[in-house]
Amino acid sequence: MATPGFDKDQRRILHELRKGGALSRSALAERLEMSNTALTRISRDLLSLGVVEEVTESNAQGRGRPAIPLRLAAKGGYAVGATAHKGLLDIALVDFAGAVIGTHRETIAPVDPRQFAQRVRRLTHDLVDRHGLLGQRMLGIGVAVPGPALSPDGDRWSVVDDMPGWRGTPLREILSAELGWPLWIENDANVAAIAEFYMGGLLREFSTVVVILLGYGIGAGVIVDGRLVRGQFGVAGEVGCLFPGDRPRPSPLDLLSTLRGSGCEVSSVSDIDPASPAQDAIIARWMDRAARQLEVVANTAFTWLDPGAIVLAGAVPHDVLQGLCTRLLEADLVATVGERGPPVRVSSLRGSPITLGAALLPIHAISAET
């Protein structure tokens, strides 16, 4: 099935339904300041495309025919997200409404982009087949990479050194040749911001958010007025530049290095355990220092962008993120009108925000407000 293209008014309706859930035509028209006639016409087109559906199980009571709400149709299309980390391959399959259909995670040896794409293609076919979606509308695939773009077209990326064969190579050309679907490539912090915005429910409350990602290193994804901010050269949110890699920095790799330097045998983030008697004091001291470093990130994000939320997310255990959040909220951060300070919170998502956000890339690209 062909991927639909949406005009501005269709995107506005889709965004409002994604934000507000099921809504009647009259409620949509009022929210969007659109005439009922225009709303009816546009919604009819979206119904015919299969991306919107009527909520027929309404139990409304009273005289006359009850209003039949509209909602996003889960079967309107499906998308896949894939992430390659050091020694790990992560895949997620989502529907048009943003629900997770299936996931796959496996430990792998380092692979180059072509080997990655070949493996993703096989695993994606298995996922689609397993969930009975062969022949359904596939909107595309999103791939998250750890590192900023090297070219404005997003073809070449400054991928971390631990992924041999990725840095500076024409990723779009290589991946597209193997995957065969419409392709989106994005920085891991940016896709984490998309996941938090949609799946974390932030879009129901806020239009502007900042997501600080403790992933491979540290980065940030920024959404302003519902739009992902990439900057002039595609490197907006590269807050890791504030913390040179040859010095202590608030990143998972730095935490691992700190634990090893104190005699703890940890080989990956999954070995970090704040409840371990051998690790708890070391982790607490690291959080003290890391939170002080993150104060500058929270303060500058708050004063420049006025976000509704500043979310801490990433691969480290939830207790570590919560510990950093608690320390930031107790710190002497800046304040603005009404003594409002940086609204720091911890991610509520379960699962990798990077892979989930990568899966949402095609949906965001074709249906978000522009």
DRENDO-1510 file (C-alpha; in Angstrom, 1 decimal, always signed):
<recs>
REC; n; res; u; v; w
REC; 1; MET; +0.0; +0.0; +0.0 .
REC; 2; ALA; +1.2; +3.5; -0.9 .
REC; 3; THR; +2.4; +5.9; +1.9 .
REC; 4; PRO; -0.1; +8.8; +2.1 .
REC; 5; GLY; +1.0; +12.4; +1.9 .
REC; 6; PHE; -0.9; +14.9; +4.0 .
REC; 7; ASP; -1.5; +18.6; +3.4 .
REC; 8; LYS; -1.4; +21.2; +6.2 .
REC; 9; ASP; -5.0; +20.9; +7.4 .
REC; 10; GLN; -4.9; +17.1; +7.4 .
REC; 11; ARG; -1.7; +17.3; +9.5 .
REC; 12; ARG; -3.4; +19.7; +11.9 .
REC; 13; ILE; -6.2; +17.2; +12.4 .
REC; 14; LEU; -3.9; +14.3; +12.8 .
REC; 15; HIS; -1.8; +16.2; +15.4 .
REC; 16; GLU; -4.9; +17.2; +17.4 .
REC; 17; LEU; -6.1; +13.6; +17.5 .
REC; 18; ARG; -2.7; +12.4; +18.5 .
REC; 19; LYS; -2.6; +15.1; +21.2 .
REC; 20; GLY; -6.2; +14.9; +22.5 .
REC; 21; GLY; -7.3; +11.3; +21.7 .
REC; 22; ALA; -10.8; +10.6; +20.3 .
REC; 23; LEU; -12.7; +13.9; +19.5 .
REC; 24; SER; -15.9; +14.7; +17.9 .
REC; 25; ARG; -15.9; +16.6; +14.6 .
REC; 26; SER; -17.4; +19.7; +16.3 .
REC; 27; ALA; -14.7; +19.6; +19.0 .
REC; 28; LEU; -12.0; +19.3; +16.4 .
REC; 29; ALA; -13.5; +22.2; +14.4 .
REC; 30; GLU; -13.6; +24.4; +17.5 .
REC; 31; ARG; -10.0; +23.5; +18.6 .
REC; 32; LEU; -8.6; +24.1; +15.1 .
REC; 33; GLU; -10.8; +27.2; +14.5 .
REC; 34; MET; -12.0; +25.5; +11.3 .
REC; 35; SER; -15.5; +25.5; +9.9 .
REC; 36; ASN; -17.6; +22.4; +10.4 .
REC; 37; THR; -18.0; +22.1; +6.6 .
REC; 38; ALA; -14.3; +22.1; +6.1 .
REC; 39; LEU; -13.6; +19.8; +9.0 .
REC; 40; THR; -16.2; +17.3; +7.7 .
REC; 41; ARG; -14.7; +17.3; +4.2 .
REC; 42; ILE; -11.1; +16.9; +5.4 .
REC; 43; SER; -12.0; +14.2; +7.9 .
REC; 44; ARG; -13.8; +12.3; +5.1 .
REC; 45; ASP; -10.6; +12.3; +3.1 .
REC; 46; LEU; -8.6; +11.0; +6.2 .
REC; 47; LEU; -11.2; +8.3; +6.7 .
REC; 48; SER; -10.9; +7.1; +3.1 .
REC; 49; LEU; -7.1; +7.0; +3.5 .
REC; 50; GLY; -7.5; +4.7; +6.5 .
REC; 51; VAL; -5.5; +6.9; +9.0 .
REC; 52; VAL; -8.6; +8.0; +11.0 .
REC; 53; GLU; -11.5; +6.0; +12.1 .
REC; 54; GLU; -14.8; +6.5; +13.8 .
REC; 55; VAL; -15.3; +5.4; +17.4 .
REC; 56; THR; -18.4; +3.2; +16.9 .
REC; 57; GLU; -18.5; +1.8; +20.5 .
REC; 58; SER; -19.7; +5.1; +21.9 .
REC; 59; ASN; -22.2; +4.7; +24.7 .
REC; 60; ALA; -23.5; +8.2; +24.5 .
REC; 61; GLN; -27.1; +8.6; +25.8 .
REC; 62; GLY; -29.7; +11.2; +25.1 .
REC; 63; ARG; -32.0; +12.4; +22.3 .
REC; 64; GLY; -31.0; +12.3; +18.7 .
REC; 65; ARG; -28.0; +10.7; +17.1 .
REC; 66; PRO; -24.9; +10.9; +19.4 .
REC; 67; ALA; -21.8; +12.5; +17.9 .
REC; 68; ILE; -19.4; +9.9; +16.7 .
REC; 69; PRO; -15.8; +10.7; +17.8 .
REC; 70; LEU; -12.8; +10.3; +15.5 .
REC; 71; ARG; -9.5; +8.9; +16.5 .
REC; 72; LEU; -6.2; +7.8; +14.9 .
REC; 73; ALA; -6.5; +4.5; +13.2 .
REC; 74; ALA; -3.8; +2.1; +14.4 .
REC; 75; LYS; -4.0; +0.2; +11.1 .
REC; 76; GLY; -3.3; +3.4; +9.2 .
REC; 77; GLY; +0.3; +2.3; +8.8 .
REC; 78; TYR; +3.3; +0.8; +10.5 .
REC; 79; ALA; +6.9; +1.9; +11.0 .
REC; 80; VAL; +10.1; +0.4; +12.2 .
REC; 81; GLY; +12.9; +1.8; +14.3 .
REC; 82; ALA; +16.4; +0.4; +14.6 .
REC; 83; THR; +19.4; +1.3; +16.6 .
REC; 84; ALA; +23.0; +0.0; +16.6 .
REC; 85; HIS; +24.9; +0.5; +19.8 .
REC; 86; LYS; +28.3; -1.1; +20.7 .
REC; 87; GLY; +27.5; -4.8; +20.9 .
REC; 88; LEU; +23.7; -4.4; +20.7 .
REC; 89; LEU; +21.0; -4.3; +18.0 .
REC; 90; ASP; +17.6; -2.9; +18.9 .
REC; 91; ILE; +14.4; -2.9; +16.8 .
REC; 92; ALA; +10.8; -1.7; +17.5 .
REC; 93; LEU; +7.7; -2.0; +15.3 .
REC; 94; VAL; +4.9; +0.6; +16.0 .
REC; 95; ASP; +1.5; +1.3; +14.5 .
REC; 96; PHE; +0.1; +4.7; +13.3 .
REC; 97; ALA; -1.4; +5.5; +16.7 .
REC; 98; GLY; +2.1; +5.1; +18.2 .
REC; 99; ALA; +1.5; +1.8; +20.0 .
REC; 100; VAL; +4.4; -0.7; +20.2 .
REC; 101; ILE; +3.5; -3.9; +18.2 .
REC; 102; GLY; +6.8; -5.8; +18.7 .
REC; 103; THR; +10.4; -5.4; +19.7 .
REC; 104; HIS; +13.6; -7.3; +19.2 .
REC; 105; ARG; +17.0; -6.9; +21.0 .
REC; 106; GLU; +20.1; -9.0; +20.6 .
REC; 107; THR; +23.8; -8.9; +21.4 .
REC; 108; ILE; +25.9; -8.7; +18.3 .
REC; 109; ALA; +29.6; -8.3; +17.3 .
REC; 110; PRO; +30.5; -4.9; +15.8 .
REC; 111; VAL; +29.0; -4.6; +12.3 .
REC; 112; ASP; +29.4; -2.1; +9.4 .
REC; 113; PRO; +26.4; -0.2; +8.0 .
REC; 114; ARG; +25.7; -2.8; +5.3 .
REC; 115; GLN; +25.7; -5.7; +7.7 .
REC; 116; PHE; +23.5; -3.8; +10.0 .
REC; 117; ALA; +21.0; -3.1; +7.3 .
REC; 118; GLN; +20.9; -6.7; +6.1 .
REC; 119; ARG; +20.3; -7.9; +9.7 .
REC; 120; VAL; +17.6; -5.3; +10.3 .
REC; 121; ARG; +15.9; -6.2; +7.0 .
REC; 122; ARG; +15.7; -9.9; +8.0 .
REC; 123; LEU; +14.5; -9.2; +11.5 .
REC; 124; THR; +12.0; -6.6; +10.4 .
REC; 125; HIS; +10.5; -9.1; +7.9 .
REC; 126; ASP; +10.2; -11.7; +10.7 .
REC; 127; LEU; +8.5; -9.1; +13.0 .
REC; 128; VAL; +6.0; -8.0; +10.3 .
REC; 129; ASP; +5.3; -11.7; +9.4 .
REC; 130; ARG; +4.9; -12.7; +13.1 .
REC; 131; HIS; +2.3; -10.0; +13.7 .
REC; 132; GLY; +0.3; -10.7; +10.5 .
REC; 133; LEU; +1.2; -7.4; +8.8 .
REC; 134; LEU; +2.5; -8.6; +5.4 .
REC; 135; GLY; +0.8; -6.5; +2.8 .
REC; 136; GLN; -0.1; -3.7; +5.2 .
REC; 137; ARG; +1.0; -0.1; +4.6 .
REC; 138; MET; +4.6; +0.3; +5.8 .
REC; 139; LEU; +5.4; +3.9; +6.3 .
REC; 140; GLY; +9.1; +3.5; +6.5 .
REC; 141; ILE; +12.1; +2.9; +8.8 .
REC; 142; GLY; +13.9; +5.2; +11.2 .
REC; 143; VAL; +17.6; +4.6; +12.1 .
REC; 144; ALA; +19.1; +6.3; +15.1 .
REC; 145; VAL; +22.9; +6.9; +15.2 .
REC; 146; PRO; +25.1; +8.0; +18.1 .
REC; 147; GLY; +26.7; +11.2; +16.8 .
REC; 148; PRO; +25.9; +14.4; +15.0 .
REC; 149; ALA; +25.4; +14.9; +11.3 .
REC; 150; LEU; +28.4; +15.8; +9.1 .
REC; 151; SER; +26.4; +17.0; +6.1 .
REC; 152; PRO; +23.2; +19.1; +5.9 .
REC; 153; ASP; +21.4; +16.4; +4.0 .
REC; 154; GLY; +21.9; +13.9; +6.8 .
REC; 155; ASP; +23.8; +11.5; +4.6 .
REC; 156; ARG; +27.0; +11.4; +6.5 .
REC; 157; TRP; +27.3; +11.2; +10.3 .
REC; 158; SER; +30.1; +11.6; +12.9 .
REC; 159; VAL; +29.3; +8.2; +14.5 .
REC; 160; VAL; +31.2; +7.2; +17.6 .
REC; 161; ASP; +34.5; +5.3; +17.1 .
REC; 162; ASP; +33.2; +2.1; +18.6 .
REC; 163; MET; +31.1; +1.5; +15.4 .
REC; 164; PRO; +33.7; +0.8; +12.7 .
REC; 165; GLY; +32.8; +1.7; +9.2 .
REC; 166; TRP; +30.0; +4.1; +10.1 .
REC; 167; ARG; +31.7; +7.5; +10.5 .
REC; 168; GLY; +31.7; +9.7; +7.4 .
REC; 169; THR; +30.3; +7.0; +5.1 .
REC; 170; PRO; +27.2; +7.6; +2.9 .
REC; 171; LEU; +24.8; +6.0; +5.3 .
REC; 172; ARG; +21.6; +6.9; +3.4 .
REC; 173; GLU; +22.9; +5.4; +0.2 .
REC; 174; ILE; +24.1; +2.2; +2.0 .
REC; 175; LEU; +21.1; +1.6; +4.2 .
REC; 176; SER; +18.5; +2.5; +1.5 .
REC; 177; ALA; +20.0; +0.0; -0.9 .
REC; 178; GLU; +19.5; -2.8; +1.6 .
REC; 179; LEU; +16.3; -1.8; +3.4 .
REC; 180; GLY; +14.1; -0.9; +0.5 .
REC; 181; TRP; +11.6; +1.3; +2.5 .
REC; 182; PRO; +11.5; +5.1; +2.9 .
REC; 183; LEU; +14.3; +5.9; +5.3 .
REC; 184; TRP; +14.9; +8.5; +8.0 .
REC; 185; ILE; +18.3; +8.8; +9.8 .
REC; 186; GLU; +18.6; +10.9; +13.0 .
REC; 187; ASN; +20.8; +11.5; +16.0 .
REC; 188; ASP; +19.9; +9.4; +19.0 .
REC; 189; ALA; +19.1; +12.3; +21.3 .
REC; 190; ASN; +16.7; +13.8; +18.8 .
REC; 191; VAL; +14.8; +10.5; +18.4 .
REC; 192; ALA; +14.7; +10.2; +22.2 .
REC; 193; ALA; +13.0; +13.6; +22.3 .
REC; 194; ILE; +10.4; +12.4; +19.8 .
REC; 195; ALA; +9.7; +9.3; +21.9 .
REC; 196; GLU; +9.3; +11.3; +25.0 .
REC; 197; PHE; +7.1; +13.9; +23.2 .
REC; 198; TYR; +4.7; +11.3; +21.8 .
REC; 199; MET; +4.9; +8.1; +23.9 .
REC; 200; GLY; +5.8; +9.9; +27.1 .
REC; 201; GLY; +2.6; +12.0; +26.7 .
REC; 202; LEU; +4.4; +15.4; +26.8 .
REC; 203; LEU; +2.5; +16.7; +23.7 .
REC; 204; ARG; -0.7; +16.6; +25.7 .
REC; 205; GLU; +0.7; +19.2; +28.1 .
REC; 206; PHE; +3.5; +21.0; +26.4 .
REC; 207; SER; +4.6; +22.3; +23.0 .
REC; 208; THR; +8.3; +22.8; +23.9 .
REC; 209; VAL; +10.4; +20.2; +25.6 .
REC; 210; VAL; +14.1; +19.4; +26.1 .
REC; 211; VAL; +15.3; +15.8; +26.6 .
REC; 212; ILE; +18.8; +15.3; +28.1 .
REC; 213; LEU; +19.9; +11.8; +26.9 .
REC; 214; LEU; +22.5; +9.9; +28.8 .
REC; 215; GLY; +23.1; +7.4; +26.0 .
REC; 216; TYR; +26.5; +6.5; +24.6 .
REC; 217; GLY; +27.7; +9.9; +25.8 .
REC; 218; ILE; +25.5; +12.9; +26.6 .
REC; 219; GLY; +23.3; +14.9; +24.2 .
REC; 220; ALA; +20.0; +16.7; +24.1 .
REC; 221; GLY; +17.0; +16.7; +21.8 .
REC; 222; VAL; +14.9; +19.8; +21.5 .
REC; 223; ILE; +11.3; +20.2; +20.4 .
REC; 224; VAL; +9.9; +23.7; +20.0 .
REC; 225; ASP; +6.3; +24.3; +19.1 .
REC; 226; GLY; +6.0; +20.6; +18.2 .
REC; 227; ARG; +8.9; +20.7; +15.8 .
REC; 228; LEU; +12.2; +19.0; +16.2 .
REC; 229; VAL; +15.0; +21.6; +16.3 .
REC; 230; ARG; +18.1; +20.6; +14.3 .
REC; 231; GLY; +19.9; +23.9; +14.0 .
REC; 232; GLN; +21.7; +25.5; +11.0 .
REC; 233; PHE; +24.1; +22.6; +10.5 .
REC; 234; GLY; +22.1; +19.8; +12.2 .
REC; 235; VAL; +23.9; +19.7; +15.5 .
REC; 236; ALA; +21.6; +21.5; +17.8 .
REC; 237; GLY; +21.6; +19.8; +21.3 .
REC; 238; GLU; +25.2; +18.7; +21.2 .
REC; 239; VAL; +25.6; +19.5; +24.8 .
REC; 240; GLY; +28.5; +17.0; +25.1 .
REC; 241; CYS; +30.7; +19.8; +23.8 .
REC; 242; LEU; +30.4; +21.4; +27.2 .
REC; 243; PHE; +32.2; +18.4; +28.7 .
REC; 244; PRO; +35.4; +17.4; +26.9 .
REC; 245; GLY; +35.8; +13.7; +26.6 .
REC; 246; ASP; +39.3; +13.8; +28.2 .
REC; 247; ARG; +37.8; +15.0; +31.5 .
REC; 248; PRO; +35.1; +13.7; +33.8 .
REC; 249; ARG; +31.7; +14.2; +32.3 .
REC; 250; PRO; +28.0; +13.3; +33.1 .
REC; 251; SER; +27.8; +10.3; +30.8 .
REC; 252; PRO; +27.2; +6.5; +31.2 .
REC; 253; LEU; +30.7; +5.8; +29.9 .
REC; 254; ASP; +32.1; +8.1; +32.5 .
REC; 255; LEU; +30.1; +6.3; +35.2 .
REC; 256; LEU; +31.4; +3.0; +34.0 .
REC; 257; SER; +35.0; +4.3; +34.0 .
REC; 258; THR; +34.5; +5.7; +37.6 .
REC; 259; LEU; +33.2; +2.3; +38.8 .
REC; 260; ARG; +36.1; +0.4; +37.2 .
REC; 261; GLY; +38.6; +2.9; +38.6 .
REC; 262; SER; +37.2; +2.1; +42.0 .
REC; 263; GLY; +37.6; -1.7; +41.6 .
REC; 264; CYS; +34.1; -2.6; +40.4 .
REC; 265; GLU; +34.0; -5.3; +37.7 .
REC; 266; VAL; +31.5; -3.7; +35.3 .
REC; 267; SER; +31.6; -4.3; +31.5 .
REC; 268; SER; +28.4; -2.5; +30.4 .
REC; 269; VAL; +25.6; -0.2; +31.6 .
REC; 270; SER; +23.5; -3.3; +32.5 .
REC; 271; ASP; +26.1; -4.1; +35.2 .
REC; 272; ILE; +25.4; -0.8; +37.0 .
REC; 273; ASP; +23.5; -1.4; +40.2 .
REC; 274; PRO; +22.8; +1.4; +42.7 .
REC; 275; ALA; +21.6; -1.2; +45.2 .
REC; 276; SER; +24.9; -3.1; +45.2 .
REC; 277; PRO; +26.9; -2.4; +48.4 .
REC; 278; ALA; +30.0; -2.4; +46.3 .
REC; 279; GLN; +28.7; +0.3; +44.0 .
REC; 280; ASP; +26.2; +2.5; +45.9 .
REC; 281; ALA; +28.6; +4.9; +47.5 .
REC; 282; ILE; +30.6; +5.3; +44.3 .
REC; 283; ILE; +27.5; +5.9; +42.2 .
REC; 284; ALA; +26.2; +8.5; +44.8 .
REC; 285; ARG; +29.5; +10.4; +44.6 .
REC; 286; TRP; +29.4; +10.3; +40.8 .
REC; 287; MET; +25.8; +11.6; +40.8 .
REC; 288; ASP; +26.8; +14.5; +43.1 .
REC; 289; ARG; +29.4; +15.6; +40.6 .
REC; 290; ALA; +27.3; +14.8; +37.5 .
REC; 291; ALA; +24.4; +16.7; +38.8 .
REC; 292; ARG; +26.5; +19.8; +39.3 .
REC; 293; GLN; +27.7; +19.5; +35.7 .
REC; 294; LEU; +24.1; +19.1; +34.5 .
REC; 295; GLU; +23.0; +22.3; +36.2 .
REC; 296; VAL; +24.5; +24.4; +33.4 .
REC; 297; VAL; +22.5; +22.3; +30.8 .
REC; 298; ALA; +19.3; +22.6; +32.7 .
REC; 299; ASN; +19.8; +26.4; +33.4 .
REC; 300; THR; +20.7; +27.3; +29.8 .
REC; 301; ALA; +17.9; +25.1; +28.3 .
REC; 302; PHE; +15.4; +26.8; +30.6 .
REC; 303; THR; +16.5; +30.4; +30.0 .
REC; 304; TRP; +16.8; +30.1; +26.2 .
REC; 305; LEU; +13.8; +27.9; +25.4 .
REC; 306; ASP; +11.3; +28.1; +28.3 .
REC; 307; PRO; +10.4; +24.4; +28.0 .
REC; 308; GLY; +7.4; +22.8; +29.7 .
REC; 309; ALA; +9.6; +19.9; +30.7 .
REC; 310; ILE; +13.3; +19.0; +30.8 .
REC; 311; VAL; +13.4; +15.2; +30.8 .
REC; 312; LEU; +16.3; +13.0; +31.9 .
REC; 313; ALA; +16.4; +9.8; +29.9 .
REC; 314; GLY; +18.9; +7.2; +28.9 .
REC; 315; ALA; +20.5; +3.8; +29.3 .
REC; 316; VAL; +21.5; +4.1; +32.9 .
REC; 317; PRO; +19.3; +2.6; +35.6 .
REC; 318; HIS; +16.1; +4.5; +36.6 .
REC; 319; ASP; +17.5; +5.0; +40.1 .
REC; 320; VAL; +20.5; +6.9; +38.7 .
REC; 321; LEU; +18.3; +9.2; +36.6 .
REC; 322; GLN; +16.1; +9.8; +39.6 .
REC; 323; GLY; +19.1; +10.5; +41.8 .
REC; 324; LEU; +20.3; +13.1; +39.2 .
REC; 325; CYS; +16.9; +14.6; +39.0 .
REC; 326; THR; +16.5; +14.9; +42.8 .
REC; 327; ARG; +19.9; +16.6; +43.1 .
REC; 328; LEU; +19.0; +19.1; +40.3 .
REC; 329; LEU; +15.7; +20.0; +41.9 .
REC; 330; GLU; +17.5; +20.6; +45.2 .
REC; 331; ALA; +20.2; +22.7; +43.6 .
REC; 332; ASP; +20.2; +26.5; +43.4 .
REC; 333; LEU; +19.0; +26.6; +39.8 .
REC; 334; VAL; +17.9; +29.8; +38.0 .
REC; 335; ALA; +14.4; +31.2; +38.3 .
REC; 336; THR; +12.3; +33.4; +36.1 .
REC; 337; VAL; +8.8; +34.9; +36.4 .
REC; 338; GLY; +6.9; +33.7; +39.4 .
REC; 339; GLU; +10.1; +32.1; +40.7 .
REC; 340; ARG; +9.6; +29.3; +38.2 .
REC; 341; GLY; +12.7; +27.1; +37.8 .
REC; 342; PRO; +13.8; +24.4; +35.3 .
REC; 343; PRO; +11.0; +21.8; +35.2 .
REC; 344; VAL; +13.3; +18.7; +35.5 .
REC; 345; ARG; +11.7; +15.3; +35.5 .
REC; 346; VAL; +12.7; +11.7; +34.8 .
REC; 347; SER; +11.5; +9.7; +31.7 .
REC; 348; SER; +8.4; +7.6; +32.3 .
REC; 349; LEU; +9.1; +5.4; +29.3 .
REC; 350; ARG; +9.8; +1.7; +29.5 .
REC; 351; GLY; +12.1; +0.5; +26.8 .
REC; 352; SER; +14.8; +2.4; +24.9 .
REC; 353; PRO; +13.6; +5.9; +24.0 .
REC; 354; ILE; +16.2; +5.9; +21.2 .
REC; 355; THR; +14.7; +2.9; +19.4 .
REC; 356; LEU; +11.1; +3.9; +20.1 .
REC; 357; GLY; +11.8; +7.4; +18.8 .
REC; 358; ALA; +13.5; +6.0; +15.7 .
REC; 359; ALA; +10.3; +4.0; +15.0 .
REC; 360; LEU; +8.2; +7.2; +15.3 .
REC; 361; LEU; +10.4; +9.1; +12.8 .
REC; 362; PRO; +8.4; +8.2; +9.7 .
REC; 363; ILE; +5.1; +8.9; +11.5 .
REC; 364; HIS; +6.4; +12.2; +12.8 .
REC; 365; ALA; +7.8; +13.2; +9.4 .
REC; 366; ILE; +4.7; +12.5; +7.3 .
REC; 367; SER; +2.0; +13.6; +9.8 .
REC; 368; ALA; +3.3; +16.2; +12.3 .
REC; 369; GLU; +2.3; +19.8; +12.0 .
REC; 370; THR; +4.7; +21.8; +9.7 .
</recs>
